[in-house]
């Protein structure tokens, strides 16, 4: 026999869990000991909200479930924002938390099941010692197969109780079920393709997770199609000469023009939200939009044909269908061949916003693009600044892009996301970009990032305020004092915590990046970039209209 804490740790370790992130409290400290005793690596975060973001980022970069562990009550409620972002992003995370004792609630306790249910997190409570190992395995496998956070709750008075069950009943699936493409939807999509002259293939995060990239590339070659991705699937077609880059609000103007010319769009594993479709303005009114997705109904009324099924299965079915009934090979690729390599944001001119002691964020980001290590994971926080990395920096594949907070429209998650990415992919240098508002909000986890000892480049876009609010509401009566707070010495803070730090006011100051890389890119280098305030990211120009109802201007 063994304790419940040890039974949980052994079951998770035996089923492949390798990493855990958390903050210890009286409700989970013995559970953490159970994890580490069985070989699971544990990293202490500075806040429970950071711990869950770390586990989320770890999943995004590795496709492996990690544990986030907290105490009961306040330890659990501290996870709310990061946990909600993970739910909306469909990240597999196992939340191992303390729980109300079986003898009844204490002052610190809340109704944890109701709280977690409100966030969309299913709960498995370990109240039956006879099935504790099986219930633990069930929670882990649910997180894996349904690609979602799952809470495993340990009543505090049972943590040291003896568990008689020796092995879990292993009758549970290991990986997500691949849903076959429905024949009727596939036939309708093939019929639409038979009349297409300018087909476009749009790959979403679901296409990446299902391993559909190769099949989608083959399908595109047969059709003579162009390719694009959702923001979360950036890098899905990296290296493909027929890729237009990211679709939607982040699309470069000339790429957006070609996307608008498509007469049939095949969207695989993409939610097709207002950002991907640029609030309905990206596609021509007569464009036929085909959505291949596991959801039983289309995610938007704009969809013309819905194919229920896994992205990889749907791509394979369409590929087989095209091979069985050869379609005319279109000339769209030939028509755009001489210009497709000149469609990016880096080809768009702009008038530099010069200042004696500040750097234009576009100039900064373009120069950094040439300095970033090739093997990198890009982590971004939320905020107005995110437009610059999205416009000018590329990633090798979707697992190398962790856009924290995007699913829940939140900020302050970037440093914690960098920790999870650095632990998940130590073979890649982690590059994390943050605005100054989000950096201050999540600052405790900068210390955690430094403590990991991993290679990381931190880029803080410091404009002295909450940039998105300034853009959207600065001329609509908002109090400037509520949005602007002045410069922060992030470089000095980084040095105080044990990292290298440099203040950047011109491109000459970026020489420190070359020096850091020449010395092996060891540890953390933070760039405190004093950017010119008031420069609006061109990719967000239309956002003013979307949010405020007023037209915006592309700078």
C-alpha positions as CSV (number, residue, x, y, z in Angstrom):
1,X,0.0,0.0,0.0
2,X,1.0,3.6,-0.6
3,X,-0.3,7.1,0.2
4,X,-2.7,8.9,-2.1
5,X,0.0,11.5,-2.9
6,X,2.5,8.8,-4.0
7,X,-0.2,6.9,-5.9
8,X,-1.0,10.0,-7.9
9,X,2.7,10.8,-8.6
10,X,3.5,7.2,-9.7
11,X,0.4,7.0,-11.9
12,X,1.2,10.2,-13.7
13,X,4.9,9.4,-14.1
14,X,4.2,5.9,-15.4
15,X,1.9,7.4,-18.0
16,X,4.5,9.8,-19.3
17,X,4.1,13.1,-17.4
18,X,7.6,14.7,-17.2
19,X,7.1,18.2,-15.9
20,X,5.1,20.1,-13.3
21,X,4.8,23.7,-12.4
22,X,3.2,25.1,-9.3
23,X,3.2,26.9,-6.0
24,X,3.1,24.8,-2.8
25,X,0.6,25.3,0.0
26,X,-0.8,23.0,2.7
27,X,-3.2,21.4,0.3
28,X,-0.7,20.3,-2.3
29,X,2.8,20.2,-0.8
30,X,2.8,16.5,-0.1
31,X,1.3,15.9,-3.6
32,X,4.4,17.7,-5.0
33,X,6.6,15.4,-3.0
34,X,4.8,12.5,-4.6
35,X,5.5,13.9,-8.0
36,X,9.2,14.5,-7.5
37,X,9.7,11.1,-5.8
38,X,8.6,9.4,-9.0
39,X,10.8,11.5,-11.3
40,X,8.6,14.3,-12.4
41,X,10.5,17.5,-12.6
42,X,9.0,20.3,-10.6
43,X,9.5,24.0,-11.2
44,X,8.3,26.5,-8.5
45,X,6.4,29.5,-10.0
46,X,6.0,32.8,-8.1
47,X,2.2,32.8,-8.6
48,X,-0.4,30.2,-9.3
49,X,-1.6,32.2,-12.3
50,X,1.9,31.9,-13.7
51,X,2.1,28.2,-13.0
52,X,-0.9,27.4,-15.1
53,X,0.4,29.5,-18.0
54,X,3.7,27.7,-17.8
55,X,1.9,24.3,-18.1
56,X,-0.2,25.7,-21.0
57,X,2.9,27.0,-22.9
58,X,4.6,23.7,-22.3
59,X,1.7,21.9,-23.9
60,X,1.7,24.2,-26.9
61,X,5.4,23.7,-27.6
62,X,5.6,19.9,-26.9
63,X,2.0,18.5,-27.4
64,X,2.6,16.9,-24.0
65,X,0.4,17.4,-20.9
66,X,2.2,19.0,-17.9
67,X,0.9,19.4,-14.4
68,X,0.0,22.7,-12.8
69,X,-0.4,22.2,-9.0
70,X,-1.9,24.6,-6.4
71,X,-3.4,24.5,-3.0
72,X,-7.1,24.8,-2.4
73,X,-9.2,27.9,-2.2
74,X,-7.1,31.0,-3.0
75,X,-4.4,29.0,-4.6
76,X,-7.0,27.7,-7.1
77,X,-8.8,30.9,-7.7
78,X,-5.4,32.6,-8.5
79,X,-5.3,30.4,-11.7
80,X,-8.5,31.8,-13.2
81,X,-7.2,34.0,-16.0
82,X,-4.5,31.6,-17.2
83,X,-6.8,28.6,-16.8
84,X,-9.5,30.3,-18.9
85,X,-7.0,31.1,-21.6
86,X,-5.9,27.5,-21.7
87,X,-9.6,26.3,-21.9
88,X,-10.3,28.6,-24.8
89,X,-7.1,27.6,-26.6
90,X,-7.8,23.9,-26.0
91,X,-4.6,23.1,-24.2
92,X,-4.1,19.9,-22.4
93,X,-3.2,20.8,-18.8
94,X,-3.7,18.7,-15.7
95,X,-4.5,20.9,-12.7
96,X,-3.6,19.0,-9.5
97,X,-5.0,21.0,-6.6
98,X,-6.0,20.7,-3.0
99,X,-9.7,20.4,-2.2
100,X,-12.2,20.6,0.6
101,X,-11.7,17.9,3.2
102,X,-14.3,15.1,3.3
103,X,-15.2,16.2,6.8
104,X,-16.5,19.6,5.5
105,X,-15.4,23.0,4.3
106,X,-13.0,25.3,6.2
107,X,-12.8,29.1,6.1
108,X,-10.5,29.1,3.1
109,X,-12.6,26.7,1.0
110,X,-15.0,27.5,-1.8
111,X,-17.2,25.4,-4.0
112,X,-14.4,24.4,-6.3
113,X,-16.5,22.3,-8.7
114,X,-18.8,25.2,-9.4
115,X,-15.8,27.6,-9.8
116,X,-14.1,25.2,-12.2
117,X,-17.3,24.5,-14.1
118,X,-17.8,28.2,-14.7
119,X,-14.4,28.2,-16.5
120,X,-15.2,25.1,-18.5
121,X,-12.9,22.8,-16.6
122,X,-14.1,19.2,-15.8
123,X,-13.3,18.0,-12.3
124,X,-12.2,14.6,-11.1
125,X,-12.3,14.3,-7.3
126,X,-10.1,11.7,-5.6
127,X,-12.6,10.7,-2.8
128,X,-12.7,7.0,-3.5
129,X,-9.4,5.4,-2.4
130,X,-10.3,2.1,-4.0
131,X,-10.2,3.7,-7.5
132,X,-7.6,6.5,-6.9
133,X,-5.1,5.4,-9.5
134,X,-7.8,4.7,-12.1
135,X,-9.4,8.2,-11.5
136,X,-6.0,9.8,-11.7
137,X,-5.3,8.1,-15.1
138,X,-8.8,9.1,-16.3
139,X,-8.2,12.8,-15.6
140,X,-4.8,12.7,-17.4
141,X,-6.2,10.8,-20.4
142,X,-9.1,13.2,-20.6
143,X,-6.7,16.2,-20.7
144,X,-4.8,14.5,-23.5
145,X,-7.7,13.2,-25.7
146,X,-10.0,16.2,-25.4
147,X,-7.2,18.7,-25.5
148,X,-8.4,20.7,-22.5
149,X,-7.5,21.5,-18.9
150,X,-8.8,19.0,-16.4
151,X,-8.8,19.4,-12.6
152,X,-7.7,16.5,-10.3
153,X,-8.8,17.5,-6.8
154,X,-7.3,16.0,-3.6
155,X,-9.2,16.4,-0.4
156,X,-6.6,17.5,2.1
157,X,-7.5,14.9,4.7
158,X,-7.0,12.0,2.2
159,X,-3.5,13.0,0.9
160,X,-1.7,10.7,3.3
161,X,-4.4,8.0,3.3
162,X,-3.4,4.5,2.2
163,X,-4.4,3.4,-1.3
164,X,-4.8,-0.3,-1.9
165,X,-5.3,-0.2,-5.7
166,X,-1.9,-1.3,-7.2
167,X,-2.4,-0.5,-10.8
168,X,-5.0,1.6,-12.6
169,X,-7.6,0.0,-14.9
170,X,-6.0,1.1,-18.2
171,X,-8.9,1.0,-20.6
172,X,-8.7,4.6,-21.6
173,X,-7.6,6.1,-24.9
174,X,-4.1,7.6,-25.1
175,X,-4.6,10.1,-27.9
176,X,-7.4,12.1,-29.5
177,X,-9.8,10.2,-31.7
178,X,-9.5,11.0,-35.4
179,X,-12.9,11.7,-36.7
180,X,-13.4,10.6,-40.3
181,X,-14.6,13.3,-42.8
182,X,-18.3,13.0,-43.5
183,X,-18.9,11.8,-47.2
184,X,-21.7,14.3,-47.9
185,X,-19.6,17.3,-46.9
186,X,-16.6,16.0,-48.7
187,X,-18.6,15.6,-51.9
188,X,-19.9,19.1,-51.7
189,X,-16.4,20.5,-51.2
190,X,-15.1,18.5,-54.2
191,X,-18.0,19.9,-56.3
192,X,-17.1,23.5,-55.3
193,X,-13.4,22.8,-56.2
194,X,-14.5,21.6,-59.7
195,X,-15.5,25.1,-60.5
196,X,-12.7,26.9,-58.6
197,X,-10.0,28.9,-60.5
198,X,-8.3,30.5,-57.5
199,X,-8.4,28.0,-54.6
200,X,-6.9,28.9,-51.2
201,X,-6.0,26.5,-48.4
202,X,-6.2,27.9,-44.9
203,X,-4.7,25.9,-42.1
204,X,-5.6,26.4,-38.5
205,X,-4.2,25.1,-35.2
206,X,-6.3,22.0,-35.5
207,X,-4.5,21.2,-38.8
208,X,-1.2,21.4,-37.0
209,X,-2.3,19.3,-34.1
210,X,-3.7,16.6,-36.4
211,X,-0.5,16.4,-38.5
212,X,-2.2,17.6,-41.7
213,X,0.5,19.9,-43.0
214,X,2.0,17.4,-45.4
215,X,-1.3,16.4,-46.9
216,X,-2.5,20.0,-47.2
217,X,0.7,20.8,-49.1
218,X,0.1,17.9,-51.5
219,X,-3.5,19.0,-52.0
220,X,-2.4,22.5,-52.7
221,X,0.1,21.2,-55.3
222,X,-2.6,19.2,-57.1
223,X,-5.0,22.1,-57.1
224,X,-2.5,24.8,-57.9
225,X,-3.7,26.5,-54.7
226,X,-2.1,29.2,-52.5
227,X,-1.7,28.7,-48.7
228,X,-2.4,30.7,-45.6
229,X,-2.8,30.1,-41.9
230,X,-4.6,31.4,-38.9
231,X,-2.5,33.4,-36.4
232,X,-2.2,30.5,-34.0
233,X,-1.0,28.2,-36.8
234,X,1.7,30.6,-38.0
235,X,4.6,28.6,-39.5
236,X,2.4,25.7,-40.6
237,X,3.5,26.2,-44.2
238,X,7.0,27.6,-43.4
239,X,9.3,27.3,-46.4
240,X,6.4,26.7,-48.8
241,X,6.9,29.2,-51.7
242,X,3.1,29.5,-52.2
243,X,2.4,30.6,-48.7
244,X,0.8,34.0,-48.1
245,X,1.6,34.0,-44.4
246,X,-1.0,34.7,-41.8
247,X,-4.6,35.3,-42.7
248,X,-6.9,37.9,-41.1
249,X,-5.9,41.1,-39.3
250,X,-2.2,40.2,-39.3
251,X,-2.1,39.7,-43.1
252,X,0.1,42.1,-45.1
253,X,-1.9,44.3,-47.5
254,X,-0.7,42.7,-50.7
255,X,-1.2,39.2,-49.3
256,X,-4.7,40.3,-48.1
257,X,-5.5,41.3,-51.7
258,X,-4.7,37.9,-53.0
259,X,-6.7,36.2,-50.2
260,X,-9.6,38.4,-51.3
261,X,-9.3,37.1,-54.9
262,X,-9.7,33.4,-53.8
263,X,-13.0,31.9,-55.2
264,X,-12.9,28.8,-52.9
265,X,-11.3,28.8,-49.5
266,X,-10.7,25.4,-47.8
267,X,-10.3,26.0,-44.0
268,X,-8.9,23.1,-42.0
269,X,-9.0,23.1,-38.2
270,X,-9.6,26.8,-37.9
271,X,-12.3,28.4,-35.8
272,X,-12.7,31.2,-38.3
273,X,-13.3,33.9,-35.7
274,X,-13.6,37.6,-36.4
275,X,-9.8,38.0,-36.3
276,X,-9.1,35.3,-38.9
277,X,-11.8,36.6,-41.2
278,X,-11.0,40.2,-40.5
279,X,-14.6,40.7,-39.2
280,X,-16.0,39.4,-42.5
281,X,-14.1,41.8,-44.7
282,X,-11.3,39.5,-45.9
283,X,-13.1,37.3,-48.3
284,X,-15.1,38.4,-51.4
285,X,-18.9,38.1,-51.0
286,X,-19.1,35.3,-53.6
287,X,-16.1,33.3,-52.3
288,X,-17.1,29.8,-51.3
289,X,-15.9,29.1,-47.8
290,X,-15.5,25.4,-46.8
291,X,-14.8,24.6,-43.2
292,X,-13.3,21.2,-42.2
293,X,-13.7,20.9,-38.4
294,X,-14.6,18.4,-35.7
295,X,-17.4,20.6,-34.5
296,X,-20.8,19.4,-35.6
297,X,-21.9,22.8,-37.0
298,X,-20.0,25.7,-38.6
299,X,-18.4,28.2,-36.3
300,X,-19.7,31.2,-38.3
301,X,-22.6,31.9,-40.6
302,X,-20.1,32.8,-43.3
303,X,-19.4,29.1,-44.0
304,X,-21.0,27.8,-47.1
305,X,-20.0,24.1,-46.9
306,X,-19.2,22.3,-43.6
307,X,-17.3,19.1,-43.5
308,X,-17.4,17.4,-40.1
309,X,-14.2,15.6,-39.4
310,X,-10.6,15.8,-38.2
311,X,-8.4,18.2,-40.3
312,X,-6.0,15.4,-41.3
313,X,-8.9,13.1,-42.2
314,X,-10.7,15.8,-44.2
315,X,-7.5,16.7,-46.1
316,X,-6.8,13.1,-46.9
317,X,-10.4,12.6,-48.1
318,X,-10.2,15.6,-50.4
319,X,-6.8,14.6,-51.7
320,X,-8.2,11.2,-52.6
321,X,-11.2,12.8,-54.2
322,X,-9.1,15.1,-56.3
323,X,-6.9,12.3,-57.4
324,X,-9.9,10.2,-58.3
325,X,-11.6,12.9,-60.4
326,X,-8.7,15.0,-61.7
327,X,-9.6,18.7,-61.7
328,X,-8.1,21.3,-64.1
329,X,-4.8,22.5,-62.8
330,X,-5.3,26.2,-62.2
331,X,-2.9,28.9,-63.2
332,X,-3.2,31.1,-60.1
333,X,0.3,30.2,-59.0
334,X,1.8,31.2,-62.4
335,X,-0.2,34.4,-62.2
336,X,1.4,35.4,-58.9
337,X,4.8,33.8,-59.3
338,X,6.6,37.1,-59.9
339,X,5.2,38.8,-56.8
340,X,4.5,36.2,-54.1
341,X,7.9,36.6,-52.5
342,X,7.4,40.3,-52.1
343,X,4.1,40.3,-50.1
344,X,5.3,40.6,-46.5
345,X,5.1,43.4,-44.1
346,X,8.8,43.9,-44.5
347,X,8.1,45.1,-48.1
348,X,5.7,47.8,-47.0
349,X,7.2,51.3,-46.7
350,X,6.6,53.5,-43.7
351,X,7.6,57.0,-42.6
352,X,9.9,56.5,-39.6
353,X,8.7,58.1,-36.4
354,X,12.0,59.5,-35.3
355,X,12.9,60.8,-31.8
356,X,16.2,61.7,-30.2
357,X,15.9,59.2,-27.4
358,X,13.4,56.7,-28.6
359,X,13.2,54.1,-31.4
360,X,10.4,53.5,-33.9
361,X,8.9,50.1,-33.0
362,X,8.9,49.1,-36.7
363,X,12.6,49.9,-37.1
364,X,13.3,48.0,-33.8
365,X,11.4,44.9,-34.9
366,X,12.8,44.8,-38.4
367,X,16.4,45.1,-37.1
368,X,15.8,42.4,-34.5
369,X,14.4,40.1,-37.2
370,X,17.9,39.8,-38.6
371,X,19.4,39.1,-35.2
372,X,17.1,36.5,-33.7
373,X,18.4,32.9,-33.5
374,X,17.1,30.7,-36.3
375,X,16.1,28.0,-33.9
376,X,13.7,29.9,-31.6
377,X,10.4,29.7,-29.9
378,X,8.5,33.0,-30.0
379,X,6.3,33.9,-27.0
380,X,4.2,37.0,-27.1
381,X,2.1,38.6,-24.4
382,X,-1.2,40.4,-25.3
383,X,-1.4,44.1,-26.1
384,X,-0.9,46.6,-28.9
385,X,2.8,45.9,-29.3
386,X,2.1,42.3,-30.5
387,X,1.4,43.7,-33.9
388,X,5.1,44.3,-34.5
389,X,6.4,40.7,-33.9
390,X,3.3,39.3,-35.8
391,X,4.1,41.6,-38.8
392,X,7.9,41.1,-39.0
393,X,9.0,37.9,-37.2
394,X,8.6,34.4,-38.5
395,X,8.5,31.1,-36.7
396,X,9.6,27.6,-38.0
397,X,6.3,25.9,-37.1
398,X,3.2,26.5,-34.9
399,X,4.8,24.8,-31.9
400,X,7.4,27.6,-32.0
401,X,4.7,30.3,-31.5
402,X,3.0,30.8,-28.1
403,X,0.6,33.7,-28.2
404,X,-0.4,34.0,-24.6
405,X,-3.6,35.7,-23.7
406,X,-5.0,35.8,-27.2
407,X,-7.8,33.4,-26.6
408,X,-9.0,35.3,-23.6
409,X,-7.9,38.8,-24.7
410,X,-5.7,39.3,-21.6
411,X,-2.2,40.6,-20.8
412,X,0.4,39.8,-18.2
413,X,1.0,36.2,-19.3
414,X,4.2,36.6,-21.3
415,X,6.9,35.9,-18.8
416,X,5.2,32.8,-17.5
417,X,4.6,31.6,-21.1
418,X,8.3,32.0,-21.7
419,X,9.1,29.7,-18.8
420,X,6.9,26.9,-20.0
421,X,8.2,27.3,-23.6
422,X,11.9,27.3,-22.3
423,X,11.3,24.1,-20.3
424,X,9.4,22.4,-23.1
425,X,11.9,23.2,-25.8
426,X,15.4,23.8,-24.3
427,X,16.9,23.1,-27.7
428,X,15.4,26.4,-29.0
429,X,16.2,29.9,-27.7
430,X,13.1,31.4,-26.3
431,X,12.3,34.9,-27.6
432,X,9.6,36.6,-25.5
433,X,8.0,40.0,-26.5
434,X,5.9,42.0,-24.1
435,X,4.5,45.5,-23.7
436,X,5.5,47.4,-20.6
437,X,2.0,47.1,-19.1
438,X,1.9,43.3,-19.4
439,X,5.5,43.0,-18.3
440,X,4.8,44.8,-15.1
441,X,1.7,42.7,-14.5
442,X,3.6,39.4,-14.9
443,X,6.9,40.6,-13.5
444,X,7.4,37.9,-10.8
445,X,7.8,35.2,-13.4
446,X,10.8,37.0,-14.9
447,X,12.6,35.8,-11.9
448,X,11.4,32.3,-12.6
449,X,12.6,32.5,-16.2
450,X,16.0,33.6,-15.1
451,X,16.1,30.9,-12.5
452,X,15.5,28.2,-15.1
453,X,18.9,28.9,-16.6
454,X,17.5,28.6,-20.1
455,X,18.5,30.7,-23.0
456,X,16.0,33.5,-23.5
457,X,15.9,36.9,-25.2
458,X,13.3,39.3,-23.6
459,X,12.1,42.2,-25.7
460,X,10.0,44.8,-23.8
461,X,8.2,47.4,-25.9
462,X,8.3,50.3,-23.4
463,X,6.0,53.2,-24.5
464,X,5.1,54.2,-21.0
465,X,1.5,53.2,-21.0
466,X,-1.3,50.7,-22.0
467,X,-0.9,51.1,-25.8
468,X,-4.0,49.4,-27.0
469,X,-6.2,51.6,-24.7
470,X,-4.4,54.7,-26.0
471,X,-5.0,53.6,-29.6
472,X,-8.7,52.8,-29.1
473,X,-9.8,55.4,-26.5
474,X,-7.2,58.1,-26.4
475,X,-9.3,60.5,-28.3
476,X,-12.7,59.4,-26.9
477,X,-12.6,61.0,-23.5
478,X,-10.4,58.5,-21.6
479,X,-8.3,60.0,-18.8
480,X,-4.6,59.9,-19.9
481,X,-3.5,59.3,-16.3
482,X,-5.4,56.0,-16.3
483,X,-3.4,54.8,-19.4
484,X,0.0,56.4,-19.1
485,X,2.5,55.6,-16.4
486,X,5.9,56.6,-17.8
487,X,9.1,54.6,-18.4
488,X,10.2,51.7,-16.2
489,X,13.8,50.6,-15.8
490,X,13.3,47.0,-16.9
491,X,17.0,46.6,-17.7
492,X,17.9,47.5,-14.2
493,X,15.3,45.2,-12.8
494,X,16.6,42.3,-14.9
495,X,20.2,42.9,-13.7
496,X,19.0,43.0,-10.1
497,X,17.4,39.6,-10.6
498,X,20.5,38.1,-12.2
499,X,20.1,38.5,-15.9
500,X,21.8,40.7,-18.4
501,X,19.9,43.9,-19.3
502,X,20.3,46.7,-21.8
503,X,18.3,49.8,-22.7
504,X,17.6,50.3,-26.4
505,X,17.0,53.7,-27.8
506,X,18.5,53.2,-31.3
507,X,19.6,50.4,-33.6
508,X,23.2,50.8,-32.4
509,X,22.1,49.6,-29.0
510,X,21.2,46.2,-30.5
511,X,24.9,45.3,-30.8
512,X,24.4,43.7,-27.3
513,X,22.3,41.0,-29.0
514,X,25.2,40.0,-31.3
515,X,27.6,40.0,-28.4
516,X,25.2,37.8,-26.3
517,X,24.9,35.3,-29.2
518,X,28.6,35.3,-29.9
519,X,29.1,34.3,-26.2
520,X,26.7,31.3,-26.6
521,X,23.4,33.0,-25.8
522,X,23.5,31.7,-22.3
523,X,21.0,32.8,-19.7
524,X,18.5,35.7,-20.1
525,X,19.2,38.9,-22.0
526,X,16.5,41.6,-21.5
527,X,16.1,44.5,-23.9
528,X,14.3,47.5,-22.5
529,X,13.2,49.1,-25.7
530,X,12.1,52.7,-25.4
531,X,9.8,52.9,-28.3
532,X,8.2,56.0,-29.8
533,X,4.6,56.2,-28.4
534,X,1.7,56.8,-30.6
535,X,2.8,54.6,-33.6
536,X,-0.1,52.4,-34.4
537,X,0.6,48.9,-35.8
538,X,-0.8,48.9,-39.3
539,X,-2.3,45.4,-38.8
540,X,-4.5,47.0,-36.1
541,X,-5.6,49.9,-38.1
542,X,-9.0,48.3,-38.8
543,X,-9.4,47.3,-35.1
544,X,-10.5,50.9,-34.4
545,X,-13.5,50.4,-36.6
546,X,-14.2,46.9,-35.1
547,X,-14.1,48.0,-31.5
548,X,-15.2,51.7,-31.6
549,X,-17.3,51.8,-34.7
550,X,-15.1,54.6,-36.1
551,X,-12.9,54.3,-39.2
552,X,-9.2,53.8,-38.6
553,X,-6.3,54.9,-40.7
554,X,-3.4,52.7,-41.8
555,X,-0.2,54.5,-40.8
